[in-house]
Amino acid sequence: YYAGTAASASVRLALLQSGRHVLSAGETSAEKLVVSTDDVTSAFCQSHKYNDGIDRFLKLNSPLDGVWRYFDQHKPLYGACSAPVRWQDTFAEWITSSASAGGPGFVRSMNAGSIYYQPPRPERKELLLVLYVDDIMLIGRKSDQLSFYAQLNARFQCKPVQWLEPGKPIDYLGLTIHEDA
């Protein structure tokens, strides 16, 4: 089972993209591109259910009473070989679903399967999303990001969003991202 993740070079290129702080004519500082991160809580457990007709069971010894208990398993859990690719497929299906189908309408990069972008429209700029398993880095206007995060939280349970602000660094994949004037 293979699941792709964003390369560290992709993370750096996204953060250091040329013109990220340049405003177009008529734009205000509220329209500048900002960086945020989010983490999908227990992402593997939020993957699609198994649909291959194979019955799966879990056998657990209760630490409270020492009794072995058996459970039906409907979704992948952490430690399962197929869990990363099942999560990747679940996320890719959702994020690339069209706006008319209730999805965010992102496009998946052809040469880096963990990079997604939402093409610009007259009412918003492009959003760029870098995914490393369940860790999301998003670059775009804050108002556009808030709309995306509303959709994300309606579909997946997530931790609170972290916003990169001057003097307030954020952590993404163990990389401390700091911005100043």
Secondary structure, DSSP 8 states (H G I E B T S, - for coil): -------HHHHHHHHT-TTTT---TT--GGGSEEEEEEEBTTGGGGS----SS---EEEEE-TTT--EEEEE--S--TT-TTHHHHHHHHHHHHHTS-GGGTS---EE-SS-TTEEEE--BTTB--EEEEEETTEEEEEEEHHHHHHHHHHHHHHS-B---EE-BTTB-EEETTEEE----
